[in-house]
Amino acid sequence: MDSSFLSFSLLFISLWTADGFMEMVVTRCDFNSTDLNDIEFIDSYIYNKLEYSRFSSRVGEFVGFTEYGVKNAEAWNKDKSILAQERAEKERYFKPYVRLQSVTPSSGKHQSMLVCSVFDFYPKLIKVSWTRDGQEVTSDVTSTDELADGDWYYQIHSHLEYTPRSGEKISCVVEHISLKEPLVTDWDPSMPESERNKIAIGASGLILGLILSLAGFIYYKTKARGRILVPSN
């Protein structure tokens, strides 16, 4: 491992007391690089500041450090459900979120283009597709590869070129292991309120400018007619 990498830990601590003695579970993720495979998930079980048992994703099971800890580790390792839960913590899923927007196509035969951007999902495998009035669209679709963010999340962008039709319904469909069912985002062709406000303010400014210009022109003509010309000698 390159020594220029720093080691970080994410800590989650649960503790409770009984009869003046403290029981504590410290959960942490240690990592030395941006490679997800380098992460080590650790559950440490501590009694009165003494770690008696630990689960490590690198070992794949519990290890005991005291007589009491060894007994607990042996019991937990025999329970397949406990081991499965601990082993799955490192591979915990992260649900994607979707942003759908319209852009102007730089070229091509179609008038419009939609971009479906999917962010912050893990693991990497994902499917992004388009539907038009309930039917999957397979033509005029281009997508990027899954792009690593550098923080173990991924993003992907899918583009759909199309010619708008009245009353149609276009949707971006995302399928990922973190989702119980496909995430469907419908395109709303109506202009966002913020954009409408910008246009309204711009139009008001233009009208006000025209009114002021017209008033200035009328004032100038009125003053010009009232002037007395002095003949030259």
C-alpha positions in Angstrom: 0.0 0.0 0.0 1.3 3.4 -0.9 2.4 5.2 2.3 1.0 8.5 1.0 -2.5 7.2 1.8 -3.9 8.2 5.2 -5.9 5.7 7.3 -9.3 6.8 8.4 -11.9 5.2 10.7 -15.7 5.8 10.8 -16.9 5.1 14.4 -20.3 4.1 15.7 -20.4 3.5 19.5 -23.2 1.8 21.5 -22.9 1.5 25.2 -24.9 0.7 28.3 -24.2 0.3 32.0 -25.3 -2.2 34.7 -24.3 -2.2 38.3 -21.5 0.3 37.6 -19.9 -1.8 34.9 -19.9 -0.5 31.3 -20.6 -2.7 28.2 -19.8 -1.1 24.8 -19.8 -2.0 21.1 -17.6 0.0 18.8 -18.3 -0.4 15.1 -15.8 1.1 12.7 -14.7 1.0 9.1 -10.9 1.3 8.5 -9.7 2.3 5.1 -6.4 3.4 3.6 -7.4 4.2 0.0 -10.3 4.9 -2.2 -10.5 1.2 -3.2 -13.7 -0.2 -1.6 -11.9 -3.6 -1.3 -9.5 -2.0 1.2 -12.2 -1.3 3.7 -12.1 -3.4 6.9 -15.4 -3.6 8.8 -14.8 -4.2 12.5 -17.3 -4.8 15.4 -15.5 -4.6 18.8 -17.2 -5.8 22.0 -15.7 -4.1 25.1 -16.4 -4.6 28.8 -14.9 -2.1 31.2 -12.4 -0.8 28.6 -11.3 -4.4 27.8 -12.0 -5.7 24.3 -13.1 -9.3 24.8 -14.4 -10.2 21.3 -14.2 -8.8 17.7 -15.6 -9.4 14.3 -13.4 -8.4 11.3 -14.5 -8.6 7.7 -10.9 -9.6 6.8 -11.1 -12.6 9.1 -14.8 -13.3 8.3 -15.8 -14.5 11.8 -15.6 -13.6 15.5 -12.3 -13.8 17.5 -12.1 -13.9 21.3 -9.4 -12.2 23.3 -10.4 -13.3 26.8 -11.9 -16.6 28.2 -15.3 -15.0 28.2 -14.7 -13.5 24.7 -13.6 -16.9 23.3 -16.8 -18.6 24.5 -18.9 -15.8 22.9 -17.0 -15.9 19.7 -17.5 -19.7 19.4 -21.2 -19.4 20.0 -21.6 -16.5 17.5 -19.6 -18.3 14.9 -22.0 -21.3 15.1 -25.0 -19.0 14.4 -25.2 -18.6 10.6 -27.6 -15.8 10.8 -25.3 -13.7 13.0 -22.4 -14.3 10.8 -24.3 -13.5 7.6 -25.5 -10.2 9.1 -22.0 -9.2 10.1 -20.4 -10.2 6.8 -23.1 -8.2 4.9 -22.4 -5.0 6.7 -19.4 -4.2 4.5 -21.5 -4.7 1.4 -24.4 -2.6 2.6 -26.4 -1.1 -0.3 -26.8 2.6 -1.1 -29.9 3.6 -2.9 -29.6 5.9 -6.0 -31.3 9.2 -6.5 -32.4 10.5 -9.9 -32.3 13.9 -11.5 -34.2 14.2 -14.9 -33.6 17.3 -17.0 -34.0 18.6 -20.6 -31.1 19.8 -22.6 -30.7 21.1 -26.2 -29.2 18.4 -28.5 -26.0 19.6 -30.2 -26.8 17.6 -33.3 -29.0 14.8 -34.6 -32.5 14.4 -36.1 -34.5 15.0 -33.0 -35.7 18.3 -31.5 -35.2 17.5 -27.8 -33.0 15.5 -25.4 -33.6 14.3 -21.9 -30.8 13.4 -19.5 -31.4 11.0 -16.6 -28.6 11.3 -14.1 -28.4 8.7 -11.3 -26.1 9.5 -8.3 -24.8 8.0 -5.1 -25.5 4.3 -5.6 -23.5 1.2 -4.5 -22.8 -1.5 -5.6 -21.7 -0.6 -9.2 -24.1 -2.8 -11.2 -27.2 -0.8 -12.3 -29.7 -0.6 -15.2 -31.1 2.6 -16.5 -33.7 2.5 -19.3 -36.4 4.7 -20.8 -40.1 4.1 -21.4 -42.5 6.1 -23.7 -46.2 5.6 -22.9 -45.3 2.4 -21.0 -43.2 0.9 -23.8 -39.4 0.6 -23.4 -37.4 2.8 -25.8 -34.3 1.2 -27.3 -33.4 3.6 -30.1 -31.7 7.0 -29.7 -30.5 6.2 -26.2 -26.9 6.6 -25.1 -25.4 6.1 -21.7 -22.1 6.6 -19.9 -20.4 3.9 -18.0 -20.8 3.7 -14.2 -18.5 6.5 -13.0 -16.7 6.3 -9.7 -17.0 9.4 -7.5 -13.9 8.6 -5.5 -15.9 8.1 -2.3 -17.1 4.5 -3.1 -20.3 5.8 -4.7 -21.1 5.7 -8.4 -23.0 7.8 -10.9 -24.3 7.2 -14.4 -26.0 9.4 -17.1 -28.4 8.3 -19.8 -29.4 10.4 -22.8 -32.6 10.1 -24.8 -33.1 12.1 -28.0 -36.7 12.4 -29.1 -39.3 14.4 -30.9 -42.0 15.7 -28.5 -45.6 14.5 -29.0 -48.7 16.0 -27.3 -49.9 13.9 -24.3 -47.0 11.5 -24.2 -45.5 10.1 -21.0 -41.7 9.6 -20.9 -40.0 8.0 -17.9 -36.6 7.1 -16.7 -36.5 3.6 -15.1 -33.7 2.7 -12.7 -33.1 -0.9 -11.4 -30.6 -1.6 -8.6 -30.1 -4.2 -6.0 -30.9 -1.7 -3.3 -34.4 -1.1 -4.6 -37.3 -3.4 -3.9 -38.9 -2.3 -7.2 -37.7 -0.2 -10.2 -37.4 3.5 -9.5 -39.5 5.3 -12.1 -39.1 9.1 -12.6 -41.6 10.7 -15.0 -40.6 13.7 -17.1 -42.7 16.8 -16.4 -42.6 19.0 -19.5 -44.1 22.0 -17.7 -41.6 24.7 -16.9 -40.5 24.9 -13.3 -41.8 27.8 -11.3 -38.3 29.3 -10.9 -38.0 29.4 -14.7 -41.4 31.0 -15.1 -40.4 33.7 -12.6 -37.2 34.5 -14.4 -39.1 34.9 -17.7 -41.8 37.1 -16.0 -39.2 39.3 -14.4 -37.3 39.6 -17.7 -40.5 40.5 -19.6 -41.5 43.1 -17.0 -38.1 44.7 -17.2 -38.4 44.8 -21.0 -41.8 46.4 -20.9 -40.7 49.0 -18.3 -37.7 49.8 -20.4 -39.9 50.4 -23.5 -42.3 52.6 -21.5 -39.4 54.8 -20.2 -37.9 55.0 -23.6 -41.3 56.1 -25.1 -41.8 58.6 -22.3 -38.4 60.1 -22.9 -39.0 60.4 -26.7 -42.4 62.2 -26.1 -40.8 64.5 -23.6 -38.0 65.3 -26.1 -40.4 66.1 -28.9 -42.6 68.2 -26.7 -39.6 70.3 -25.6 -38.4 70.6 -29.1 -41.7 72.1 -30.3 -41.6 74.7 -27.5 -38.2 76.0 -28.3 -37.7 79.6 -29.8 -35.2 79.6 -32.6 -32.9 82.7 -32.5 -31.9 83.8 -36.0 -28.3 84.2 -36.7 -26.9 87.6 -37.6 
